[in-house]
Amino acid sequence: MEKKSPWYYLALLILAGEAVFILPFVLPRIFRSTVLDVFELDNYTWGLCTSLYGIIALISYPFGGPLADKFPPRKLIAIALWMTALGGVFFVTYPSFEQLRVLYGFWGFTTIFLFWAPMIKATRVWGGDTSQGRAFGMLDGGRGLVGALFGLMGVLIFSFFLGEEVDASSLEKRREAFQYVVYTSCIIIGLVGLLVWLFMKSGMDESKILVERISKKEIGQVLRIPSVWLLMIIILCAYVGYKITDVISQYANEVMLYDEVKAAQTGTFFQFLRPTTGILVGLLVDRFRITLWLVYSFGACILGGILFGSGIIDPSTTALFFVSVVIVAAGVYAARALYFGVMKKGKIPLMLTGTAVGLISLVGYTPDIFASPAFGMLLDAHKGEELGHQNVFWMLTAFSFVGGVAAVIYHRMYGRT
């Protein structure tokens, strides 16, 4: 299929692709310690909030996928952005634990049922026949840049309203400062939705990428493709690695002994590694074997997991800490940039992309249910100690090994043609 979509189409897709996750994930990732304090939760109970997101997302994947094969992506994406921003207005009131769980369930619906498959399908459309690696690399790298800029903006706003005495600031003062961060994010997310609705048009006949209805026949057709089953395993393992990014700023705070602002800055630095990795992968991967690069990404995750899990990183090894952060980031973000980019190699039809993404994600994104509670239990079992963080990274190592094996099989089946 000839690629006809303009560059601003991809730019809007990148903006939307990260904006929709700013409230439920990016801000809590960067302000991990602050969020736990202002909501008065521990690691495990926070994990229970995000696990409800995962449950709703799990239900949404198989139903939202076929929706993306029936309706134009821009309309579904814009509505998802507006509804997510609306949830942010409630988030900023500091709801109770039970109310927060309901909010995360709502976000599971808005970001997955209405958004996820349309975003992946729109990216395949932009990539055409020859630029799938570039499309998905630029998407994830660009999303990483947007997330990092949101994080940087959040840190600046938070530190401005918090004042200079970071360690001495009261809980109420931190609550107020974080509110300004959330309000600003809600406004920007709503504006991005408006831009998507008005301008994100591919310039091609939509009848070529949409189907009138999805029946059991089409679902069966997708399930008979071996690459679909392999991608379920690959994405599941890679996504556990991505969830590790939630605890990087907390590691900086509890193990490296940084204050809350410096820990948030570390989380933001980690976020900036995502666009660097994604864009480099996007520019290079179409010239080589995209499936082999996926194998290498899991190798980096294993190496990074061993470095953190071994316990050799402490406050006296600052350089090693940042080198290890870079290794983990390279592996995690390269895998994210590549795993949907190999769909064309895996002979998955473009018209059934939404259905395939829904079915793959049904298994691949189950870490949204179990990863955060698992990390929370490991961390709370040794609260504030390095051992809890070591166990989290050994978990990363184990899942990366399994994902690496599946990636090797995928490469042998599809990567040599």
Secondary structure by P-SEA (a helix, b strand, c coil): ccccccaaaaaaaaaaaccccccccaaaaaaaaaaaaaacccaaaaaaaaaaaaaaaaaaaaaaaaaaacccaaaaaaaaaaaaaaaaaaaaacccaaaaaaaaaaaaaaaccccaaaaaaaaaaaaccccaaaaaaaaaaaaaaaaaaaaaaaaaaaaaaaccccccccaaaaaaaaaaaaaaaaaaaaaaaaaaaccccccccccccccccccaaaaaaaaacaaaaaaaaaaaaaaaaaaccccaaaaaaccccccaaaaaaaaaaaaaaaaaaaaaaaaccccccaaaaaaaaaaaaaaaaaaaaacccccccaaaaaaaaaaaaaaaaaaaaccccccccccccccaaaaaaaaaacccccccccaaaaaaaaaaaccccaaaaaaaaaaaaaaaaaaaaaaaaaaaacccc
